[in-house]
Amino acid sequence: MKKFWERYSRKKRWWSIVLDFLFMVFVAAMLYPGTRKPLSAFLIRQTLFSPSETNKVVFLTKEDWKFTVLNNKTQQPVSLEQFKGKPLFINFWATWCPPCVAEMPSIQKLFSEYKDKVAFILISDEDSQVISSFLEKNHYSFPVYSLLTRVPKKFESTTIPSTYIVSPGGRVIINKTGAARWDSPKIKAILNRLLSEKN
């Protein structure tokens, strides 16, 4: 082992040895189930960018809103009619999904800034205890809902996270599949514009 180290250290510069060590730690962490998800989420978080508005603006009608969501905390049925007149931030996610977990801090920051001005509708089909434990552990305060009926066709996706920003008038202006940075100046400018359109 000593001879191996001498041969190895003679061929490498100090920074190359440090990089090799960090790579070995990374591989070991990815092999261990307990650290795989947090590490994946951390790496994804470093590459997040802000999404752009969709070129194809979709208009929703009242028929598109014939589904109800269930708030995991209060267990009270909630209708989208209750959010009428507000911009909507709709996000489909799960606690086991590293890209979903990666974008959660930016969603929390956005929620903390806009709260009741924008309707945040984060939807997961996981057990309410799993969701509650995840929210408590990470100190997240945004509302999470479970679907009681089918997802409207315009929001059907086989990939999570999937996120939509909808204007108070029913225009889907952001349709993003995959993780993104949601607390960016670009997203805030879009929400501010939608809020001014409302008034």
C-alpha positions in Angstrom: 0.0 0.0 0.0 2.9 2.3 0.8 4.6 1.6 -2.5 1.3 2.2 -4.3 0.9 5.6 -2.6 4.4 6.6 -3.4 4.0 5.7 -7.1 0.6 7.4 -7.2 1.6 10.6 -5.4 4.8 11.0 -7.6 2.7 11.0 -10.8 0.0 13.4 -9.5 -0.2 17.1 -8.5 -1.8 17.9 -5.1 -5.0 19.3 -6.7 -5.3 16.2 -8.8 -5.1 14.0 -5.7 -7.8 16.1 -4.0 -10.0 15.7 -7.0 -9.5 12.0 -7.1 -10.4 11.8 -3.4 -13.5 13.9 -3.9 -14.5 11.7 -6.8 -14.1 8.6 -4.6 -16.2 10.1 -1.8 -18.9 11.0 -4.4 -19.0 7.5 -5.8 -19.2 6.0 -2.3 -22.0 8.5 -1.4 -24.0 7.5 -4.6 -23.7 3.8 -3.7 -25.2 4.4 -0.2 -29.0 4.7 -0.5 -29.3 7.2 2.4 -27.2 9.9 0.7 -28.1 9.1 -3.0 -31.2 11.3 -3.2 -29.9 14.3 -1.3 -26.6 14.3 -3.3 -28.5 14.0 -6.6 -30.8 16.8 -5.6 -27.8 19.0 -4.6 -26.0 18.4 -7.9 -29.2 19.1 -9.9 -29.8 22.3 -7.9 -26.4 23.6 -9.1 -27.5 23.5 -12.7 -31.0 24.9 -12.4 -32.1 27.8 -14.7 -35.2 29.9 -15.0 -37.7 28.7 -17.6 -39.0 30.9 -20.4 -42.6 31.7 -21.3 -44.1 29.2 -23.8 -44.5 30.4 -27.4 -47.8 28.7 -27.6 -50.2 30.3 -25.1 -53.0 27.9 -24.1 -56.4 29.3 -22.9 -58.3 27.3 -20.3 -62.0 27.2 -20.0 -64.1 26.5 -16.9 -64.5 22.9 -18.2 -60.7 22.5 -17.7 -61.1 23.2 -14.0 -63.5 20.3 -13.1 -61.1 18.7 -10.6 -60.7 19.1 -6.9 -57.6 19.0 -4.8 -57.2 17.9 -1.2 -55.0 19.8 1.2 -52.9 17.3 3.1 -53.0 19.3 6.3 -56.6 20.2 6.7 -58.1 17.3 4.7 -60.7 19.7 3.4 -61.7 19.5 -0.3 -60.6 22.6 -2.3 -62.0 23.7 -5.6 -60.0 25.8 -8.1 -62.9 28.2 -8.1 -61.5 29.4 -4.7 -58.4 30.7 -6.6 -60.4 32.6 -9.2 -58.8 35.9 -10.1 -55.3 34.9 -9.0 -52.3 33.7 -11.0 -51.7 30.0 -10.4 -48.5 28.2 -9.8 -49.2 24.5 -10.3 -46.5 21.9 -9.6 -46.6 18.1 -9.8 -43.9 16.5 -7.7 -42.9 13.7 -5.3 -40.5 13.4 -2.4 -38.6 10.5 -4.0 -37.8 12.6 -7.1 -34.4 14.3 -6.9 -35.2 17.0 -9.5 -38.4 17.8 -7.6 -36.4 18.0 -4.3 -33.8 20.1 -6.1 -36.2 22.9 -7.1 -38.1 23.0 -3.8 -36.0 25.6 -2.1 -36.6 28.1 -4.9 -40.4 27.3 -4.8 -40.3 28.0 -1.0 -38.6 31.3 -1.6 -41.1 32.3 -4.3 -44.0 31.2 -2.0 -42.6 33.2 0.9 -42.5 36.3 -1.3 -45.9 36.0 -2.9 -48.0 33.9 -0.5 -51.7 34.9 -0.9 -51.2 37.0 -4.0 -50.5 33.8 -6.1 -52.3 30.5 -5.7 -49.6 27.9 -5.1 -50.9 24.4 -5.9 -48.3 21.7 -5.3 -49.7 18.3 -6.1 -48.4 14.9 -5.0 -50.0 11.5 -4.9 -47.9 10.3 -2.0 -49.2 9.4 1.4 -50.0 12.5 3.5 -47.7 11.3 6.3 -44.8 11.1 3.9 -45.5 14.6 2.6 -46.0 16.1 6.1 -42.7 14.6 7.3 -40.9 15.9 4.2 -42.3 19.4 4.7 -41.5 19.5 8.4 -38.0 18.2 7.9 -37.2 20.9 5.3 -39.2 23.7 6.9 -41.4 24.2 3.9 -44.6 26.1 4.3 -46.2 26.0 0.9 -49.5 24.1 0.6 -49.5 20.6 -0.9 -52.6 18.9 -2.3 -53.7 15.4 -3.4 -55.9 15.0 -6.4 -59.5 13.8 -5.9 -60.3 13.6 -9.6 -58.3 13.3 -12.8 -55.8 15.8 -14.0 -57.1 18.1 -16.7 -55.7 17.1 -20.2 -53.7 20.3 -20.5 -51.8 19.3 -17.3 -51.3 15.6 -18.1 -47.6 14.6 -18.1 -45.6 11.4 -17.6 -42.7 13.4 -16.1 -42.2 15.1 -12.8 -41.6 17.8 -11.8 -44.1 19.5 -14.2 -44.9 23.1 -13.5 -47.4 25.5 -15.0 -48.0 29.2 -14.4 -51.5 30.3 -15.4 -52.7 33.9 -15.6 -55.9 35.0 -13.8 -57.6 35.0 -17.2 -56.7 31.3 -17.8 -53.6 31.6 -20.0 -51.0 28.9 -19.5 -47.9 31.0 -20.0 -45.3 28.7 -18.6 -45.3 25.0 -19.2 -42.1 23.5 -17.8 -41.1 19.8 -17.5 -38.1 19.1 -15.3 -36.5 21.1 -12.5 -36.0 24.9 -12.7 -35.1 27.9 -10.6 -38.4 29.4 -9.7 -37.3 32.4 -7.5 -35.4 34.1 -10.4 -36.0 37.7 -11.4 -37.5 36.5 -14.7 -40.2 34.5 -12.9 -40.9 37.3 -10.5 -41.3 39.8 -13.4 -43.8 37.4 -15.0 -45.8 37.1 -11.8 -45.7 40.8 -11.2 -47.0 41.4 -14.7 -49.8 38.9 -14.1 -50.7 40.6 -10.8 -50.9 44.0 -12.5 -53.1 42.6 -15.3 -55.5 41.3 -12.7 -56.0 44.9 -11.3 
